[in-house]
C-alpha cells in the first residue's frame, strides 16, 4: 500500500492530500530515509512524521485496505523515545 494511503487509512493524517503534501515537503521518513508518497509500506517499517516541533514515530503492524475507525490504531504502535 502507498504511504499516503496508509497514513489516511490508519487515520494518522485525516486526508490523503495532506499526507501527500507532507511527503512532498520532506516531513515523512521511513526507516530513517526520506520517503515519497508512493513508497510501498510494509509491516515492520518505522515511520517518522514531523508536525512542526512535534515528531511522531511509529512502527507499522498491519497493512489493510479498509479498516473501521475503532480499529485504525491497531495498524501501528507508537514508539516512545
N, C-alpha and C positions, 0 to 999 in steps of 0.2 A: 504494500500500500504506500502511496506517496506520502511524504512527510506532512505536507499542508493538509491533506485529507485526514491523516491520523490525528493531528492536533485538533481538528474540528470534531471528529467523531468521538474522541476521548474527552472533549469539552475542556481542554487546556486553554484553547483560544476559541471564542464563540463563533467567529465567521471564517470561512476558508479564505476569503480575500485578505483578511487581516493576517492570517497565518502565512499566506503567500508573500505579503509585504514584509513581514518580519524576517522571512528567509532572504528576500532580496536585499534587505538592509543590513545583513550580517548580524542579526540578533539571535540566530539559532545555530548551535553547534551540535554535532552528533559524534560521539566517541572522540571528543577533543578537536574535531575538524569542522570548519565552516561547512554548512550544509545548504544545498539548494532545495527548493520546494519539491523537486522531482525525485529527491533521494528516496530509495526503497527502504522503508522502516522494517526492522526485524526484531523479534523478541530478544532481549538482552542488550539492545542498544542503550547507551547513556545519552540522554538529550539534555541540553542546557539552553535555557531561553533567558535573555536579558530584557527585563522590563524597567527601563530607566536605571535606577540604582539597585533594584532588586533582581536577584538571579534565582531561577527555579531550575533545579536539577532533578531528573527522574529517570528511572530505568523502565524500559518498555517490557511489560509482562505478556501481553496478548495483543494480537492484531486481528480485528474483526471489522467487517464492512458496516454492520448495523449493530447498535447496542442501545439498550434503554438508558434513559437519563440516570436512573438509580445505579446502574451497573457500570457507568462510564469510568468511575475512579478505579475500578478493578483492572483496567487495562495498563496501569502503570503504578509504580511505587516511588514516592518522593525520597530522595537521598539527602540526608542531613550532613552538613559539613562538620 
